[in-house]
Amino acid sequence: MVGFLDTLVFLEQDNNESQDVDNLVSFEKDWDKNKVMLLSNQPHHLISNISYRAAKPKSEERDYKTKSFELAQVVRATCLEIDEPSSDSYLKDVLGKYTKKWLERTHHHLGATHDAGYPINSNFDYSVLGELNRFSINNVGDPFIEGGYGVQSRDFEIGVLDWFADLWEIKKDEYWGYITNGGSEGNLHGILVGREVFPEGILYTSKESHYSVFKAAFILRMKCIQIETLTSGEIDCNDLKKQLLQNKDKPAILNINIGTTVKGAIDNLDLAIQTLRDCGFSRDRFYIHCDGALSSIMLPFQDQVPRVTFKKSIDSISVSGHKFVGCPMPCGIQIARIEHMKELTNDHDYIATRDATITGSRNGHTPIFLWFALNRKGKQGIRTEVKQCLDNAEHLKERLKAMGASVMLNKASIIVVFERPPEKEFIKRWQLSCTGNIAHICVMPHVTSDKINEFVIELIEKRSTWYKDGGKQPPCVASDIGKENCVCPLHK
């Protein structure tokens, strides 16, 4: 059985360093120093600020390495205290300083905020929607049924959902969905639906899946089997087959990644479906949720790439709305086959509607922002942005390769993976996301070729000092991105 939620753990870390369980803050004298265990076989980027205690019988363990550490207290590096009532001049001064700070950080944003490896599109302007801040817009409950609260944006929400339903090729009367607070909520909802369809089902997901998939398994107390990955980061269907055959008596709930967090790898959906069938799982014994993350909105606008569509044997897809589309508030889209929703739907007199969402009250502003962006861009505009990002990612890869750096770019991906720079200040300046010996850049629409060239010129200059006179050498990343992409002294 997978571990269960134990308690919160807060790690002291540099803003641009991967989370490290060895680097803990000091304890309060009266703090309860409970010993906890963390499954640390995942890549560092998957370790969230939530610790889990292993509750897995030894017979079911798959080489899990555990690391013991002590519970630490919350650390507040900075805090803007509320000193009421504050003068308008004070509020204006504080907001002005933070606006300046955010603008400066946005200038050097290459696809990661702090240490999260979090791709966003900051190339947007919603100033014309400023008047919306006058309203408390709440889309509580089911978006397809008008509830008791009158200030809502369901018309916009359904318009956005229909747009994505068309993109992923499912008829309007065959899907149900809603606009979430982000991709993680979409993953939780999709996996929850799978669990309700198959209460005894086992969740299968690759070890390079987003941490929210593992968190969903813990929250839902599901047995979760991590599947090995290929060097590219995509799921290893040979290992998937091995695990499925060992658990043929239980239905399968399979998470498919449409762009992994670090490498942008796209799991082979067709091969995974064939693997399920080869192992004896008929259509009524498996549920597939697709973590669309970043790439599920991009693939339909590319040629000769894998197709993610409800015409295949999938059951739900979630995607982040604030990433490629761009939105000032986190949001996401979750769509599932309507036939599954009877397992979750409940009527509630208090809100005069039914609800199958995770959160109940939901942001009513984000549907309007997404509706506005999709209308303004249009499908042709998004196609143009996708091509631009792919071209710029290829340009970045070639520039890094030309300077003698180890680098990898998966097909149909805009995430460029390369050797980790050794200087923390450089990482902080460019807000690079780092995991072990590798870093990555998400080449989003706001990352222009000029910005890439600026970054590369500075990196070339820095490398000439980091690796001066053949002393210190770049790290070997063969195990991360493959020998064919590693140009360390051993693999040149």
C-alpha positions as CSV (number, residue, x, y, z in Angstrom):
1,M,0.0,0.0,0.0
2,V,1.2,3.5,-0.8
3,G,2.2,5.8,2.1
4,F,-0.2,8.1,3.8
5,L,-0.1,11.8,4.6
6,D,1.8,12.2,7.8
7,T,2.5,15.9,8.4
8,L,3.9,19.0,6.8
9,V,7.6,19.4,6.4
10,F,9.2,22.7,5.3
11,L,12.7,22.6,3.8
12,E,15.2,25.4,3.9
13,Q,16.5,25.9,0.4
14,D,18.0,28.4,-2.0
15,N,15.3,29.8,-4.3
16,N,16.9,28.0,-7.2
17,E,18.0,24.7,-5.7
18,S,16.1,21.5,-5.9
19,Q,14.5,20.4,-2.6
20,D,17.0,18.5,-0.5
21,V,16.0,16.4,2.5
22,D,19.4,16.8,4.0
23,N,19.1,20.6,4.2
24,L,16.6,21.2,7.1
25,V,16.0,24.3,9.2
26,S,16.8,24.4,12.9
27,F,14.2,23.2,15.4
28,E,12.2,25.1,18.0
29,K,13.1,23.8,21.4
30,D,9.6,22.7,22.1
31,W,9.0,21.3,18.6
32,D,7.9,17.7,18.4
33,K,10.7,15.9,16.6
34,N,8.7,13.1,15.1
35,K,10.7,10.8,12.9
36,V,9.1,10.5,9.5
37,M,10.1,8.7,6.3
38,L,10.2,10.1,2.8
39,L,10.1,8.0,-0.4
40,S,13.3,9.5,-2.0
41,N,13.6,7.3,-5.1
42,Q,11.8,10.0,-7.1
43,P,13.7,12.8,-8.8
44,H,14.2,15.8,-6.5
45,H,11.7,17.9,-8.4
46,L,9.0,15.5,-7.4
47,I,9.5,15.9,-3.7
48,S,6.9,18.3,-2.4
49,N,6.7,20.1,0.9
50,I,4.6,17.2,2.2
51,S,6.2,14.2,3.8
52,Y,4.9,10.7,3.6
53,R,5.5,7.7,5.8
54,A,6.0,4.4,4.0
55,A,3.2,1.9,4.7
56,K,4.2,-0.6,2.1
57,P,4.6,-4.3,2.8
58,K,8.0,-5.5,2.0
59,S,6.5,-8.0,-0.5
60,E,5.2,-5.0,-2.5
61,E,8.3,-2.8,-2.3
62,R,10.1,-2.0,-5.6
63,D,13.5,-0.8,-4.5
64,Y,12.2,2.2,-2.5
65,K,14.9,4.0,-0.7
66,T,13.8,5.7,2.4
67,K,15.5,8.6,4.2
68,S,14.8,9.5,7.8
69,F,14.7,13.1,8.8
70,E,13.2,15.2,11.5
71,L,10.2,17.5,11.3
72,A,11.1,21.1,11.0
73,Q,9.3,24.3,11.7
74,V,7.9,26.9,9.3
75,V,10.4,29.6,8.4
76,R,9.3,33.0,7.3
77,A,12.1,34.6,5.4
78,T,10.1,37.8,4.8
79,C,6.6,38.9,5.9
80,L,4.5,41.9,5.0
81,E,2.6,42.4,8.3
82,I,-0.9,43.8,8.2
83,D,-0.8,47.1,10.1
84,E,-4.3,48.4,10.0
85,P,-5.4,50.9,9.0
86,S,-2.7,51.6,6.5
87,S,-2.4,54.8,4.5
88,D,-3.0,54.8,0.8
89,S,0.6,56.1,0.3
90,Y,2.0,53.1,2.2
91,L,0.0,50.6,0.2
92,K,1.0,52.3,-3.0
93,D,4.7,52.3,-2.0
94,V,4.7,48.6,-1.1
95,L,2.8,47.5,-4.3
96,G,5.1,49.8,-6.4
97,K,8.2,48.1,-5.0
98,Y,6.9,44.6,-5.6
99,T,5.7,45.5,-9.1
100,K,9.3,46.7,-9.9
101,K,10.7,43.4,-8.5
102,W,8.3,41.3,-10.5
103,L,9.0,43.2,-13.7
104,E,12.7,42.6,-13.2
105,R,12.3,38.9,-12.5
106,T,10.0,38.6,-15.6
107,H,12.8,40.0,-17.8
108,H,15.1,37.1,-16.9
109,H,12.3,34.5,-16.9
110,L,13.3,31.5,-19.0
111,G,10.5,29.3,-18.0
112,A,10.9,28.6,-14.3
113,T,9.8,30.6,-11.3
114,H,12.3,30.1,-8.4
115,D,13.0,26.4,-8.0
116,A,9.7,25.0,-9.2
117,G,10.5,24.3,-12.9
118,Y,7.2,25.9,-13.6
119,P,6.5,27.0,-17.2
120,I,4.4,30.0,-17.7
121,N,3.5,32.3,-20.5
122,S,3.9,35.9,-19.3
123,N,3.2,37.3,-22.8
124,F,-0.3,38.6,-22.1
125,D,-2.2,41.8,-21.5
126,Y,-5.6,41.6,-19.7
127,S,-5.7,45.3,-18.7
128,V,-9.1,45.7,-20.5
129,L,-10.5,43.2,-18.0
130,G,-9.6,45.3,-15.0
131,E,-13.2,46.3,-14.3
132,L,-13.9,42.6,-13.4
133,N,-12.1,43.2,-10.0
134,R,-15.3,45.1,-8.9
135,F,-17.2,41.8,-8.8
136,S,-17.0,38.7,-6.6
137,I,-17.5,36.1,-9.3
138,N,-18.0,32.6,-8.0
139,N,-18.8,29.6,-10.3
140,V,-19.7,27.3,-7.4
141,G,-20.8,23.8,-8.3
142,D,-21.5,22.2,-11.6
143,P,-20.8,24.7,-14.5
144,F,-23.6,23.1,-16.6
145,I,-26.3,23.8,-14.0
146,E,-27.1,27.3,-12.8
147,G,-27.0,27.5,-9.0
148,G,-28.3,30.0,-6.5
149,Y,-25.5,32.5,-6.7
150,G,-26.1,35.1,-9.4
151,V,-22.7,36.6,-10.0
152,Q,-21.1,33.8,-12.0
153,S,-19.4,33.3,-15.4
154,R,-20.7,29.9,-16.4
155,D,-21.4,31.0,-20.0
156,F,-17.7,31.8,-20.4
157,E,-16.7,28.6,-18.6
158,I,-18.7,26.4,-20.9
159,G,-17.4,28.2,-23.9
160,V,-13.8,27.4,-22.8
161,L,-14.7,23.8,-22.1
162,D,-16.4,23.3,-25.5
163,W,-13.2,24.8,-27.1
164,F,-11.0,22.2,-25.4
165,A,-13.6,19.4,-26.0
166,D,-13.4,20.2,-29.7
167,L,-9.6,20.3,-29.5
168,W,-9.5,16.8,-28.0
169,E,-12.2,15.4,-30.2
170,I,-15.1,14.6,-27.9
171,K,-18.7,15.6,-28.6
172,K,-20.4,18.2,-26.4
173,D,-23.0,15.8,-25.1
174,E,-20.3,13.2,-24.3
175,Y,-18.1,15.1,-21.8
176,W,-18.3,16.8,-18.5
177,G,-15.7,19.2,-17.2
178,Y,-14.9,22.4,-15.3
179,I,-12.2,25.0,-14.9
180,T,-9.9,24.1,-12.0
181,N,-7.4,26.0,-10.0
182,G,-4.5,24.4,-11.9
183,G,-3.2,21.2,-13.4
184,S,-2.7,19.5,-10.0
185,E,-6.4,19.8,-9.2
186,G,-7.1,18.3,-12.6
187,N,-4.9,15.4,-11.9
188,L,-6.5,14.8,-8.5
189,H,-10.0,15.0,-10.1
190,G,-9.1,12.7,-13.0
191,I,-7.5,10.1,-10.7
192,L,-10.5,10.4,-8.3
193,V,-12.9,9.6,-11.1
194,G,-10.8,6.6,-12.0
195,R,-10.8,5.4,-8.4
196,E,-14.6,5.8,-8.2
197,V,-15.1,3.8,-11.4
198,F,-12.7,1.2,-10.1
199,P,-12.6,1.3,-6.3
200,E,-10.1,-1.6,-6.2
201,G,-8.0,-0.3,-9.0
202,I,-4.3,0.2,-8.9
203,L,-2.7,3.5,-10.1
204,Y,0.2,3.1,-12.5
205,T,2.3,6.1,-13.4
206,S,5.9,6.7,-14.5
207,K,8.5,7.7,-11.9
208,E,9.0,11.0,-13.8
209,S,5.3,12.0,-13.4
210,H,4.4,15.3,-11.7
211,Y,4.4,15.2,-8.0
212,S,0.7,16.0,-7.9
213,V,0.0,12.5,-9.3
214,F,1.8,10.9,-6.3
215,K,0.1,13.4,-4.0
216,A,-3.3,12.3,-5.4
217,A,-2.5,8.7,-4.7
218,F,-1.7,9.6,-1.1
219,I,-4.8,11.7,-0.6
220,L,-7.0,9.0,-2.1
221,R,-5.1,6.2,-0.3
222,M,-4.6,4.3,-3.5
223,K,-2.0,1.7,-4.2
224,C,0.4,3.4,-6.6
225,I,3.0,1.6,-8.7
226,Q,5.8,3.7,-10.2
227,I,6.9,2.6,-13.6
228,E,10.5,3.0,-14.9
229,T,11.2,5.5,-17.7
230,L,13.3,5.6,-20.8
231,T,16.2,8.0,-21.0
232,S,13.9,10.4,-22.8
233,G,11.7,10.5,-19.7
234,E,8.7,8.6,-21.2
235,I,7.1,5.6,-19.6
236,D,8.8,2.3,-20.1
237,C,6.0,0.1,-21.5
238,N,8.1,-3.1,-20.9
239,D,8.2,-2.3,-17.2
240,L,4.5,-1.4,-17.4
241,K,3.7,-4.8,-18.9
242,K,5.7,-6.5,-16.1
243,Q,3.8,-4.7,-13.4
244,L,0.4,-5.2,-15.0
245,L,1.0,-9.0,-15.4
246,Q,1.8,-9.2,-11.6
247,N,-1.6,-7.5,-10.8
248,K,-4.0,-8.9,-13.4
249,D,-6.7,-9.4,-10.8
250,K,-7.1,-5.7,-10.2
251,P,-8.4,-3.0,-12.6
252,A,-5.7,-0.6,-13.9
253,I,-5.9,3.2,-13.5
254,L,-3.1,4.5,-15.7
255,N,-1.7,8.1,-15.7
256,I,-0.2,9.1,-19.1
257,N,2.1,12.1,-19.2
258,I,1.7,14.5,-22.1
259,G,4.9,16.3,-21.3
260,T,6.9,15.4,-18.2
261,T,7.9,18.2,-15.8
262,V,11.7,18.1,-16.3
263,K,12.2,16.6,-19.8
264,G,9.0,17.4,-21.6
265,A,8.7,13.7,-22.5
266,I,5.4,12.5,-24.0
267,D,4.3,8.9,-23.0
268,N,3.5,6.7,-25.9
269,L,-0.3,6.5,-25.4
270,D,-0.9,4.0,-28.3
271,L,1.7,1.6,-27.0
272,A,0.4,1.9,-23.4
273,I,-3.1,1.1,-24.6
274,Q,-1.8,-1.9,-26.6
275,T,0.2,-3.0,-23.5
276,L,-3.0,-3.0,-21.4
277,R,-4.7,-5.1,-24.0
278,D,-1.8,-7.5,-24.4
279,C,-1.9,-8.1,-20.6
280,G,-5.6,-9.1,-20.8
281,F,-7.2,-5.8,-19.6
282,S,-10.4,-5.3,-21.6
283,R,-11.8,-1.8,-22.0
284,D,-14.1,-2.2,-19.1
285,R,-11.1,-3.0,-16.8
286,F,-8.9,0.1,-17.2
287,Y,-9.2,3.9,-16.9
288,I,-6.7,6.3,-18.5
289,H,-6.1,9.8,-17.2
290,C,-3.9,12.1,-19.3
291,D,-1.8,14.7,-17.4
292,G,-1.9,17.2,-20.3
293,A,0.3,19.6,-18.3
294,L,1.8,21.8,-21.0
295,S,1.9,19.7,-24.2
296,S,-1.7,18.6,-24.6
297,I,-2.7,22.0,-25.9
298,M,0.3,22.1,-28.2
299,L,0.1,18.6,-29.9
300,P,-3.1,19.3,-31.9
301,F,-1.3,22.2,-33.6
302,Q,1.7,20.1,-34.7
303,D,2.1,17.7,-37.7
304,Q,3.4,14.1,-37.5
305,V,3.2,13.9,-33.7
306,P,1.3,11.6,-31.4
307,R,-2.4,12.5,-31.1
308,V,-4.1,12.8,-27.8
309,T,-7.8,12.4,-28.4
310,F,-10.9,11.0,-26.9
311,K,-11.3,8.9,-30.0
312,K,-8.7,6.7,-28.3
313,S,-9.4,4.7,-25.1
314,I,-8.8,7.6,-22.7
315,D,-11.2,8.8,-20.0
316,S,-10.0,12.2,-18.8
317,I,-7.5,14.9,-19.6
318,S,-6.3,17.9,-17.5
319,V,-4.3,20.8,-18.7
320,S,-3.0,24.0,-17.1
321,G,-4.6,27.2,-18.4
322,H,-2.1,29.7,-17.1
323,K,0.9,28.0,-18.8
324,F,0.8,28.0,-22.6
325,V,-2.4,30.2,-22.9
326,G,-1.2,32.6,-20.2
327,C,-3.3,33.9,-17.3
328,P,-2.4,36.1,-14.3
329,M,-4.0,33.5,-12.0
330,P,-3.3,29.8,-11.9
331,C,-6.1,27.8,-13.6
332,G,-6.7,24.6,-15.5
333,I,-9.2,22.6,-17.6
334,Q,-10.4,19.2,-16.6
335,I,-12.5,17.1,-19.1
336,A,-13.8,13.6,-18.5
337,R,-16.3,11.3,-20.2
338,I,-19.7,12.1,-18.9
339,E,-20.6,8.4,-18.4
340,H,-18.2,8.3,-15.5
341,M,-19.6,11.3,-13.6
342,K,-22.6,9.6,-12.1
343,E,-20.0,8.1,-9.6
344,L,-19.3,11.6,-8.2
345,T,-22.3,13.8,-8.7
346,N,-24.3,14.9,-5.6
347,D,-27.1,17.4,-5.2
348,H,-26.7,20.2,-2.6
349,D,-29.7,22.3,-1.5
350,Y,-27.4,25.0,0.0
351,I,-25.9,26.0,-3.4
352,A,-29.0,25.0,-5.3
353,T,-27.0,22.9,-7.7
354,R,-25.1,19.7,-8.0
355,D,-21.4,19.4,-7.6
356,A,-18.8,16.9,-8.8
357,T,-15.8,19.4,-8.5
358,I,-13.0,19.2,-6.0
359,T,-13.3,22.7,-4.5
360,G,-16.9,23.7,-4.6
361,S,-16.5,27.5,-4.8
362,R,-14.4,28.3,-7.9
363,N,-12.7,31.3,-9.3
364,G,-15.2,33.0,-11.7
365,H,-12.6,35.3,-13.2
366,T,-10.3,32.8,-14.8
367,P,-13.0,31.5,-17.2
368,I,-13.4,35.0,-18.5
369,F,-9.6,35.5,-18.9
370,L,-9.3,32.2,-20.8
371,W,-12.3,32.9,-23.0
372,F,-10.8,36.3,-23.8
373,A,-7.4,34.9,-24.6
374,L,-8.7,32.0,-26.8
375,N,-10.9,34.4,-28.7
376,R,-8.2,37.0,-29.2
377,K,-5.6,34.4,-30.3
378,G,-7.8,32.0,-32.2
379,K,-6.6,28.5,-33.2
380,Q,-4.3,30.0,-36.0
381,G,-2.7,32.3,-33.4
382,I,-2.0,29.4,-31.1
383,R,-0.6,27.4,-34.0
384,T,1.7,30.3,-34.8
385,E,2.9,30.5,-31.1
386,V,3.4,26.7,-31.0
387,K,5.6,26.8,-34.1
388,Q,7.5,29.8,-32.7
389,C,8.2,28.0,-29.5
390,L,9.3,24.8,-31.2
391,D,11.7,26.8,-33.5
392,N,13.1,28.7,-30.6
393,A,13.6,25.6,-28.6
394,E,15.5,24.0,-31.5
395,H,17.6,27.2,-31.8
396,L,18.5,27.1,-28.1
397,K,19.4,23.4,-28.3
398,E,21.7,24.1,-31.3
399,R,23.4,27.1,-29.6
400,L,24.1,25.1,-26.5
401,K,25.4,22.2,-28.6
402,A,27.6,24.5,-30.6
403,M,29.3,25.8,-27.4
404,G,30.1,22.3,-26.3
405,A,27.4,21.8,-23.7
406,S,25.5,18.6,-23.1
407,V,21.9,19.1,-24.2
408,M,18.7,17.2,-25.1
409,L,15.4,18.2,-26.6
410,N,12.6,15.7,-27.0
411,K,10.4,15.6,-30.1
412,A,7.4,17.8,-30.0
413,S,8.7,19.4,-26.8
414,I,9.7,23.0,-25.9
415,I,11.7,22.0,-22.8
416,V,15.5,22.1,-23.4
417,V,17.5,20.0,-20.9
418,F,21.2,20.7,-20.4
419,E,24.1,20.4,-18.0
420,R,23.6,22.3,-14.7
421,P,25.6,25.5,-14.4
422,P,27.8,25.4,-11.3
423,E,27.2,29.0,-10.3
424,K,24.2,29.7,-8.0
425,E,24.1,33.4,-8.9
426,F,23.8,32.5,-12.6
427,I,21.0,30.1,-11.9
428,K,19.3,32.7,-9.7
429,R,19.7,35.5,-12.3
430,W,18.1,33.4,-15.1
431,Q,15.7,31.5,-12.8
432,L,16.8,28.2,-14.1
433,S,15.1,25.1,-12.8
434,C,17.6,22.5,-11.7
435,T,17.4,18.8,-10.7
436,G,20.6,17.0,-9.8
437,N,23.2,17.6,-12.6
438,I,20.7,19.0,-15.1
439,A,18.8,22.2,-15.7
440,H,16.0,23.0,-18.1
441,I,14.5,25.9,-19.9
442,C,10.8,26.0,-21.0
443,V,10.8,28.0,-24.2
444,M,7.4,29.6,-23.8
445,P,5.9,32.3,-26.1
446,H,7.5,35.1,-24.2
447,V,11.0,33.6,-24.6
448,T,12.2,35.2,-27.8
449,S,15.2,34.4,-29.9
450,D,16.8,37.7,-28.7
451,K,16.3,36.5,-25.1
452,I,17.8,33.2,-25.9
453,N,20.9,34.8,-27.6
454,E,21.3,37.0,-24.6
455,F,21.3,34.0,-22.3
456,V,23.7,32.0,-24.5
457,I,26.2,34.8,-24.8
458,E,26.3,35.2,-21.0
459,L,26.6,31.4,-20.6
460,I,29.5,31.2,-23.0
461,E,31.3,33.9,-21.1
462,K,30.7,32.2,-17.8
463,R,31.8,28.8,-19.0
464,S,35.1,30.2,-20.0
465,T,35.7,31.0,-16.4
466,W,34.0,28.0,-14.8
467,Y,36.0,25.5,-16.9
468,K,39.2,27.5,-17.4
469,D,42.4,25.7,-18.3
470,G,40.8,22.3,-18.2
471,G,40.6,22.2,-14.4
472,K,37.0,21.9,-13.3
473,Q,34.9,19.8,-15.8
474,P,31.2,20.0,-16.8
475,P,29.1,17.3,-15.1
476,C,28.4,13.9,-16.7
477,V,24.7,13.8,-17.5
478,A,24.7,10.5,-19.5
479,S,22.4,8.9,-17.0
480,D,20.0,11.8,-17.3
481,I,19.9,12.5,-21.0
482,G,21.7,9.6,-22.6
483,K,25.3,9.0,-23.7
484,E,24.5,10.3,-27.1
485,N,23.7,13.7,-25.7
486,C,26.4,14.0,-23.1
487,V,29.7,15.6,-24.0
488,C,31.6,15.4,-20.7
489,P,35.2,14.3,-21.0
490,L,34.2,10.6,-20.6
491,H,31.6,10.7,-23.5
492,K,33.0,13.2,-25.9
